[in-house]
Amino acid sequence: MTARNSKTSARTNKSPGFSEKQIDMMYNAAYDYFMERSNAMRQIGVYMGGKRDLYAAMGYKPVLTWDDYYNFYERNGVGTRIINAYPDACWRYSPQVVEVKPNKSSQFADDVADLEDRLSIWFYLQKADTLSRIGEWGGLYLGFDDGKSLDQPVKKGSKLLFVQALHQNNMKWGETETDITKSRYGQPKYYTLTPDASTTNLGVGNVHWTRIIHIAEKCLGNNIVGTPALRPVFNNVQNLEMITGAATEGYYRGGFNGLIAEIDKDAEFDEEAKAKFKEDMQGFINGFQKVLAGRGAKYVFPQASLALPTAFAEVQYDVIAAGTETPKRILKGSEEAKVASVQDSDHWNNAVDARRKKYCTPMIVRRLFDRLIAYEIIATPKNNRYNVNWPDMESSDELRTSEVALNRSKAMQSYLSSGAQKNMSFKVFCQYVLMLPPEALAQITDDDINSTSLYDKKTAIKQANPRQTAKV
């Protein structure tokens, strides 16, 4: 169906709450937008006044589809890493959902623990986060035992039986909220769920929005269509694939440049000798034959010429790292081998922490828990307020932890050997120099705090040299 036919067809479906003139203006604006976008896509990669089409020369697609993103995620290692890197880091340690002023025991805390234990809710939230990054959106399907048809709002007080993570190709929507006075203006009213290899027993239409948690990252012109993680760097990932493929093919061809047989001009070959010669050559080149024998022929092996693709590949990695806001060593997974620099680690931890607080908390975690609270699936927290607390990134980072431990041990050594405890108590030192957390400070005993027991010159000499008897 062409864009103009789509425009005409769409105008036959009247939307309530708008006049005929308003509907006509909205469809004209939408039509103009898509035509402008289509024309812009035709010009992408065109230089020198249209004389050079870089996209055509490099084999880039002007318009990318869901299948393009999904295939790169499934079959390309770098594409997989780009999609997984941030969700894996953000959800590596699960957050805590707690009341603002928690009691020792509350129904809200029990219900949250039930979601964690019975439904493994953090696993599915990470999965939905990952799947939503492949395309322009994803989500979480909530299965309730309310006994109502799926096109109806979920019944309050129902039990949440299961959750199912979805990607863009699993969930489509049609009608969106058109009433500008409602909080869900512009958001879908109903979804159509379609099955594939990653889902189970889907294939239903008109699923009410209360049964879906919509997830979309880096939305630009709206709140429901995000930016696929691979889109800004898709060409570079394709370049990297071509470089590695060319390197493999180049090694295959360049590692063995063939075999030249120089036939003596006086040699005589009958048909049987020619057939045997051809058979030996094929066996040597394509099989495991290592010896060539014969009369009247001299064999020459051309010198192989191999070039390493490292420099070309590193340029693509640089661009991909910049486009995905991921340090190159993190992108390559080198942090698992403990070779990532502290600077890279700090940058990555800051980026992950920012994504947790600005995206994961409001757009994923709170959307789910707010929905469950509003429909009385879980108990309402005290004063209707709760916090989402994430573990500190630096404390969970092994490289940073080892560096902090080393610095603290050096500071402790200097403190004990310099006699500084005469002017600063051990507890003050631990609090303001070592910057120990409150729970660690609470474990310091009175003996530890007693500065005279920590440093005694006479005792120190005896410990250093048990035979020392001199008076001090």
MOLIN-V281971 format. One line per field, one symbol per residue. phi: phi as a letter, one per 20 degrees, with the letter a starting at -180 (. if undefined). Layout:
# MOLIN-V281971
phi=???
This chain:
# MOLIN-V281971
phi=.fffffffffffefdfncfgffffffffffffffffffffffefneclmnfcdffffemeefcedgffffffffddfffffffegfgfffdgdffddcffcfefbbffffffffffeedlffffffffffffffdeabrceddddfmeffedgfffnfdeebccfcdgfecdcdfdfdefeefegndfeccddcebfecclepcdlefffdcdecbdlfdebdcdedgfegfcgffffgfffffffffffffeefceobddeeffefdcefffffffffffffffdddfdcdcrdnccdcdfffcddfegfffffffffffffdlcgfffgfnfffemdffffffffffffffffgfecfffecffffffffffdlfcffffllcbddddfffffeefffffffffffffffffffeemfffdcffffgffddflffgffffefefffffffeebcgfffffffbgefdffd
